[in-house]
Amino acid sequence: MKSLDDGIASCDSVPMTDEPLLLTRCDASRNMYRFYALNVDADLFDGAALTRNWGRIGTKGRFCIQLFGSRLEAERQLALVLRRKLKRGYEPMTSKTNSERMSMAGERRASGEPSVT
């Protein structure tokens, strides 16, 4: 089993950018193709919002927005959720890989093939 110490050790080590943090978990033997996206943004009231989006790859998925008093609180929650997802087998994914995978899913749907990306 992979140690969490090899991954994200603290919220200080989570790179905060404007891009969402994209995670995937794929297991063809179980027909499991999941995504999880995390993003911290400023809200209108000098706080921060942690936006989570998850579901099957190729779908819109579900959304949850949590509001926090500061960006630091939101980043701490992001690190906590990230640690849990890595423990469950999700793997980080780059935006380029994500867009390639999503475009392949769209091409399969258009051709009538089942979407198993």
PyMOL commands that set and color helices and strands:
alter all, ss='L'
color gray80, all
select helices_A, chain A and resi 4-6+11-13+28-30+71-87+95-111
alter helices_A, ss='H'
color red, helices_A
select strands_A, chain A and resi 21-27+32-42+48-56+62-68+91-93
alter strands_A, ss='S'
color yellow, strands_A
deselect
rebuild
show_as cartoon
